[in-house]
Amino acid sequence: MRHKVIDAKDVVIRFAGDSGDGMQLTGSLFADMSAVYGNELSTFPDYPAEIRAPHGTVSGVSGFQVHIGSNHVTTPGDFCDLLVAMNPAALKANAKWLKRTAMVLIDEDTFDEEGLARAGFTGDPIAELHIEDREIIVAPITQLTRESLKDSGLDAKTIAKCKNMFVLGMACFIYSRPMEYIYDYLQKKFGRKHPEFVAPNKKVLNDGYNYASNIQAIPNTYNVQPANLKKGLYRNITGNQAIAWGLLAASEKSGLPLFCGSYPITPATAILEELAIHKNLGAKTVQAEDEIAGICTAIGASFAGNLAVTTTSGPGLSLKSEALGLAVMTELPLVVVDVQRAGPSTGIPTKTEQTDLNQALYGRNGECPMVVMAAHSPANCFDTAFNAAKIALEHMTPVLLLSEGFLGNGSEPWHIPSMADYPEIKPPFAKAGDGRYYPFVRDEKTKVRKWALPGQKGMEHRVGGLEKNDFGVLSSDPQNHAKMVRERAEKIARVADSIPELTVEGAREGELLVIGWGGTYGHIMSAVDEVRSKGAEVGFAHFDYIMPLPSNTKEVLSKYRKILVCELNSGHFAAYLRSEFPEFRYMQFNKVQGQPFLVQELVDAISEAL
């Protein structure tokens, strides 16, 4: 049969199955292959929250969504063009994300009586889900995988694990993907230690491709041309990788060794793991026994002259709060990365939210100001981490960098920069010959104190959790305490002089300004673009710097009659803006479901606000 090839600007594919079906790997390979091909893309891995959910149940479904395009792609997509459902539970959990024109690829071998019952179906799943109008492709994927590898010498359990490669081959045919990247991946993964796995995986991949090319159930295939990207070298990168590499770049530019003391926690663990493999770049990592030990080792490393980092998520940030106060009081540079997840407590640890902002701003005892920043896309995590380290080192302060599970696990193409394009980082080291060293005597312009490393003759000094005067002498004098509180706050406020001003996309004044922060950037931008394409005059401002706010924030807000703040919490940033600028009219659109925004729901909210 000859399939009709259709040129498509973009497509969204969602791979879904049990946690052991390899859907995360399948989606990652499809995304990486598309990045190598030259497509713009955005991904959304969606893990089950339970460590070992019952096999075949909806709570155990693992999904990976990838949006590829020949134009600018800013989100993983609201709804999918192809859903790969490896079992009935995957179909049930993801049918709501199908476009009206979507294809559904089903492994019919798992749609037996037991599988249907585990997923909660009582009859025909297609009819129960009301998806009869979709293009349903039913294939005996498990059986075909066994047939493909019957002479491979692999055991039955290993063969069963290869069905994700069969599905990947089918997806490569449907979307005209070149498979050379996957061949290279298989060779790198298995070639040295398990070369016997290379040929079987290639065979089942090709058999899946050929099977799809020969069945009549697939009437159309699609071709998404490479995007017109800026010239240069690209790679697909996750937000967690980008943060690790941004910190390594800051280590290089500052000339200081990087130290990361952390405790593993979902979804931030990958940053610690990534840094741990770069000892050749001078990175030192400690997997501490708990969150408190992680940050305390980092503070000690900072005192000793390192670029110090600790990574965590919301529950761990709570545990670090006392030590954060110590870092503020000692005025030592420290980067704290919080990859936010749904809470409170353990909450839904694999799902994304922006519900730690209040904790980041206010979650410490005493008058305890510190810089708060937020990354807005996986690739942007590199620059944000670099800038967080630069501010921490040059302003002698802890910096709290907010990421999100959506950013940390998601990926997009990253234009690999030249380090020559990044500024030097110049910590305010005290130097011999400057005269007698006093630890809390400050620069008049920035209010930043000098940094004297231990072991320097003539620069012996005391820092710690107790209040001190300019000379480092313990002091409980009321006036001195008031002065030090005021100066620590002023130091953070003056960071605004060294960060970019707030920019606006779209209308520079008028009826409505839409505001976001963090990982909502792509979704809000897409929604604003859609509303503007219909003639509405709407502005969009996105905040990467939260404490302090950009110096022109009030000026920007004053140019609009209404302000709509969109965030994945109950209104933290909106409340913060009200406290800073109460004279303006704020509206809110909030979502607290452990899921990113949909572009359409933002379009509806913006339209209603107008």
Secondary structure as UniProt FT lines:
FT   STRAND          4..7
FT   STRAND          10..18
FT   HELIX           19..21
FT   HELIX           23..37
FT   STRAND          40..46
FT   TURN            51..52
FT   TURN            55..56
FT   HELIX           58..60
FT   STRAND          61..69
FT   STRAND          80..85
FT   HELIX           88..94
FT   HELIX           95..97
FT   STRAND          98..107
FT   HELIX           108..110
FT   HELIX           113..119
FT   HELIX           125..128
FT   TURN            129..130
FT   TURN            132..133
FT   STRAND          135..139
FT   HELIX           141..148
FT   TURN            149..151
FT   HELIX           156..161
FT   HELIX           163..174
FT   TURN            175..176
FT   HELIX           180..190
FT   TURN            191..193
FT   HELIX           195..197
FT   HELIX           198..214
FT   TURN            216..217
FT   STRAND          220..223
FT   STRAND          234..238
FT   HELIX           239..254
FT   STRAND          258..262
FT   TURN            266..268
FT   HELIX           269..276
FT   HELIX           279..281
FT   STRAND          284..287
FT   HELIX           291..303
FT   TURN            304..305
FT   STRAND          307..312
FT   HELIX           314..319
FT   HELIX           321..330
FT   STRAND          334..340
FT   TURN            345..346
FT   TURN            349..350
FT   TURN            355..356
FT   HELIX           357..362
FT   STRAND          371..374
FT   TURN            378..379
FT   HELIX           380..395
FT   STRAND          398..404
FT   HELIX           405..409
FT   STRAND          411..415
FT   HELIX           419..421
FT   TURN            432..433
FT   TURN            439..440
FT   TURN            444..446
FT   TURN            454..455
FT   TURN            457..458
FT   TURN            470..471
FT   HELIX           478..493
FT   HELIX           494..498
FT   STRAND          505..506
FT   STRAND          510..517
FT   HELIX           518..520
FT   HELIX           521..533
FT   TURN            534..535
FT   STRAND          538..543
FT   STRAND          545..547
FT   TURN            551..552
FT   HELIX           553..557
FT   TURN            558..559
FT   STRAND          560..567
FT   HELIX           572..580
FT   TURN            582..583
FT   STRAND          586..590
FT   HELIX           599..609
//
